Amino acid sequence: MTVLFWLSAAALFYSLFGYGLVLLALSRLRPPRRPPAPAGPPPKVSFLVAAYNEAGVIGDKIRNTLALDTGGAEIEVIVVSDGSSDDTVAVARAIRDPRVTVLDPGRLGKAHALDHGLARCTGDIVVFSDANAILTPGTLTAMLRHYADPEVGGVCGQITVEGGKGGIGGAESLFWRYDQALKLAESRLGGAVSAQGSVYSLRRALVRPPAPGCTDDFVISVGAVAQGSRLVFEPEASTVEAVTENVGSEMRRRIRSSERGWRSLMRNAGLMNPLRHGWYAWQLFSHKLMRRLNPLFLILLFVSNLALMGQHWFYLLLGLAQIAFYAAAVAGLAWPGLRRFKAVSLPAFFTFAHVALLLGILRCLTGRQSVLWTPSRDAG
């Protein structure tokens, strides 16, 4: 049990802290890459938005996109409704602008919706963005400047998460700030590992439609790496998103995301070969695979710690600390009012996220597959 305890503790430390510390240290040794000056006119850009029951936000999303600083680039906006049962299509079509195309192919899943929309994209660059993601004015120009470098195949944007009143959102906001710091360091070293669906862009020639049951943003973005290009992270291409405090709907979303994420990672496991992909392989292994194995390490650490509590005061104190941590997490999830205290909200978010991660992976390993999707939103 002692060996199991220390192995699981070491794996957890590396995944949660060690990788980030090593990555930040290595990235500081390499100066940031400056994109070359653009030559010729800016490329045409296609914005692609897949939406399901987004009537409350789709109008603002389209207007926000049309109002972006384009730097002289020609843009088009393709909105694909995945069989929405609300007024998403009507609201989108009410915006009379020749640059906007609204498609409604039926309820077949996000992968099909994106594939349907890609067939209508005529731009050299495709910007993927969630329906609820409001972009800052300089997002497009910040992304486009990187495409003057022929090695760059895609650009990942930054996400700022607004913490909710209940405390879970605040804890998730802290997680996202840490994750964005990792992305910036990764971008300096081997390239950003993958994109997040709120906002990212790719050269149209590198876009491969995702298979159903996969995480579309991950599969599409790492597809550029598989074809020999590099992903970069651009903090000036940013969006603000609110997180839900509805534990039930967020748990379902996270389980579905974890299931698809594990399947997507396994289908792209070849990218973790350091002989072919160098620094990027190490980054993908550490950032994505090790993080998904954290629930296993946490279980092994807890069980082995319980077995060792009677052997030394160190194991006793750590075991009691773990019990208190998970008790606070359960209390925070059961009684939302307690989440205003960080001593409750942080354990609650940490435990909540890892339970969802574990359940999603188990769902994938048992052969179940989610194709349809439902975005989680707070009411009001």
N, C-alpha and C positions, 0 to 999 in steps of 0.2 A: 504493500500500500504506500510505503514511503516513496518508492520510485515513481509510482503512478501519480502521487500528489505533486511531486516536483516537476515531472514531465508536463503535466497539465498546466501547472502554474507558469512554467517557462513558456509554453505555447501561447497561453493567454496574454502574458506580458508582452511577448513579441507582437502578437496580433493587435493588441489595443494600444501599446505605447512604443515598443521597441522598433517596429517598422517605421513609424513616423519619425522617431528621433534619428535613426540612421539615414532615412531619406532626406530629412531636412539638412543634416550635416553634409551629405554628399552633394545635394543641390546647390549649397552655398559655395562649393568649390568650382561650380560651373556658372559663368555669367549668363544672364538671360539672353536668349537669341532674339535679335532684332530682325523683323521681316524686311526684305529689300523694298526699295521704292517701287510702287506699282508702275507697270509699263502698259500704255494703251488705255482704252476706255474701261470702265468697271464692268464686270460681268452681269448678265441678267440673273435675277434672283427669283426663285419660286418659294413662297412660304406655304408649307403644308400643315394643315391643322385637322386632325381626326377628332370628332366630337360625338359624344353620346349624352343626350339629355342635358345640354349646356345652354338652354335658352336664356338663363339668367346672366350669362357672361359672354356669350358668343358675339353679341353686338359690340360690346366694349373691346373685345379681342380684335375684331376686324378693324375697327376705327383706330385702335392703338397701332396696329401693324401698318396701316396706310399713312399714319402720321410720323413714322420713323424717319430719321435723317438717312437718306439713301446715298448721299455722296454722288449723286448723278446716275446711280444704277437704276435700270428699269426693273420693276417688281410686279409680281402677280401673286394673288392669294387664292389658294385652293382649299376650300373647306369641304371635308367629307363627313357626312353624318352617317354613323353606323346604326341606321334604323332607329333614330331617336323617336321616342313616343311623346315628346313634348313639342314645343314650338321652335326648336333649334333651327330647323330648315327655314321656316317662315321668317324668323328674326334675321337670319343671315341674308336671305334673299331680299329683305326689305332695304338693305344697303345697296343703293343703285350706283354701282361703280364698275366700269368696264374691266377693271383689274381684278375683280372678285368673281370667282366661279364656285358655285355651291353644288355639290353632288350628293345624291341620296341613294346608294346602291342596295340598301337593305341591311339587316342585322346579321352580319356574318363574322364579326370580330374585328379587333383593331388591325391585325396584320392584313386582312383583306381590304379594310378601308384605306390603309396606307398604300397598298399595292395599287388599288383603284385610283388613288390620287396621284401617285407617281407617274402613271401612264399619261396624265394630263399636264404634268410639269414640263415647261419648255425652257426653264432657266439652266444656266451653267452651274449654279450653286443652288442647293435645296436647303432651306432652313426649316427644321422641324420644331414645332412649339406646341405646348399644351394649350387647350382652350381657355384655361383660367390663368395663364401666365401673362401678366402685363409687362412688356419690355421697356427698358429705359431708352430714351430717344437715340442714344449713340450706339445701340447694340449692333445694328447692321454694319455700320462703317467700321466698328472695332473688329468685327469678324472678317470683313472683306479684305482688310489690309494684310492678313496672314496668307491669303491665297496668291500673293505675289511670289511666295516661296513655293516652287514646284514640288518640294518634298512634303508639303502640308496637304493632307487629304481631308481633314475635318477640323472644326473649331468647336470646343465645348464652352458653354456660357456658365455664368455664376448664378447660384440661387441664394436668395436671402429669404429665410423662413420667418414669418411673423409668429411669435409665440402667442399661444392662446391664453385665455384668462385662467384656465384650469391647471396650468403647470406642465402638462405633458408637452404642449407646444413649445414652452420655454426650454425644456430639456432637449427637444428635437432640434430647436434652433441652435443650441450649443453643439450638438452633433454635426449639423451641417456646416458650421463655421470651421470645425476641425477637418471635416472631409474636404472642404474647399481649399484649405491650406495644404493638404496632401496633394490635391490635384495640381496646384500651382508648382509645388516642388517636383512632382512627377513630370510635368510638362517641360521643366528645365533639363531633366535627366533623359529618360527614355521616351518621353511623350506621355500625354494624359492617357490613363488606362481605358476609360470609356466615357460616354456622355450620359447625361441625365435628361429625360424627356422634356423638361420645361423649355429649354432652348439649346439647340446645337445645329450645326450646319455641316454639309459634306459636298464635295464635288459631285455633280450629278452622275458622272461616269463611274464613280466608285460605289454608288448606292446599290445595294442588293436587297430586294424585298425580304422581310423577315418571314420565317416559317410560322404558321399558327402554333400557339402554345409556348412561344419564346418571348423574351423581354425585348421589345422592338428597338428601344434606344441603345441597349447594349449590343445587340447583334448587328444593327446597322453601323454603329460607330466603329466597333472592332473589325468589321468587314474591311474598312479602309486600311487598317494595320495589316490585315492578312494579305492585302494586295500590295504591300510594300510602302504605304504612305504613313505619315505621322499625324497623330492627333495633338492639338495644342489647346491649352486652357486660356481663356481670355476673360479676366475679371471685369472688364469694362462692358462686356456683353452680358447684361444682368437682368434678372427678373425677380419680382417679389411674389411669394406665394404664402397664403395662410394655411395653417394645418388644422385639421379637425380635432376636436376634443371628444368626439363620439368613439368610444373605445371599441364598440362592436363593429361598426363599419370600417374603422381603420384596421382592426385585426383581420377582417376578411380581405381587405385590400393587400395588406402586408403578406398574408399567407399566399395569396395568388401571385404576388410579385416574387416571393421567395421560391415558389414552385417553378415559375418560369425562369427565374434567374439561375437556379441550379441547372436546369435543363440547357439553358443557353451557354453557360460556362462549360459544361461537359462537352457540348458540341463544338466548342472552340478551344478545347484543351491543348491543341497543338501550339497555340500561341504562348503557352508556358514553357516552351522548349528554349532554354537560354542559348543553345548553339545556333539557333536561327533568329531569335528575336532579342538577344542581349538583355539590356537593362529592362526593357519592357516586359520580358518574361518574368523576371523577379518581381516587378511591380504588380503584374496581374496575379501572380501566385499569392503575394502578401496581402494585397488590397482586397481581392475578391474571394479567392479560395479559403485562405486562412480565416477571414472574417466569417464566412459561412460555416466554418467548423467550430466557431466559438461556442455554440450551445453544447456540443459534445464535450469540449474542454471544461465548460462550467459544471456540467453534470459530474464528470470525473473528479474535478477538484472538490466539489461539495461532498460526494460520497466518500472519497478517500480521506478527506478532512474529518468527517464524522467518525470514521474508523480509527483515526489516530488521536482523537481528543484526549483519551486517557493516558497517552504516552508521554506528553510533554506540555508544559504550560503554554508554549508557543502555539501548538495545534489547538489547545483548548480556547485560547483567546481568539484565534482566527476563526475557529468553528462557530463560536458565539457571535462574532462579527458577521459572518455569513448568514446565520439564522436571523439576526436582527435586520440585515439588509433585505432579505427576501420577505420578512414580515412587514417591513415598511412598504415594500413594493405591492404586496397583496392589499394592504390597507389603502394605499393610494389608488389602486385600481377599483377597489370596492366602494370607497367613499371619496368622490371627486373633490369635496371641500378640503381634504387634507393635502391636495396637490399644490396648494399655494406655498407650502413649505418645501424648500429644495431638498431637505433631508428625506422627503417622501417622493417628490416628483422625479428626481434623478434615478433612484432605484426602480420606481414604477416604470419609467420609460425604458430603462436598460433591460429590465426583465420582460416587459411587454414585447419589445423589439426582438429579443432572442427567442422567446416562446414562438412568436410568429415565424421567425426564421426556421426554427426546428420543424414546426408543423408543415411549413411549405416544402421543405426538403423531403420529409417523410411522404408527403402527398405525391411528389414527383417520383420517388423511389418505388412507390406502390402502384405506379402506372396511371394515376389520375392526371388529367390535363384540362386546364382552363383555357378556353378559347375566347369566350365573351368577356367583356369588362364593364365595370360600373365605377366611374370616378367617385371618390368619397368627398362629400362636402358637408360643412356644418350648415344646419338650417338657419336661415336668416343671415 
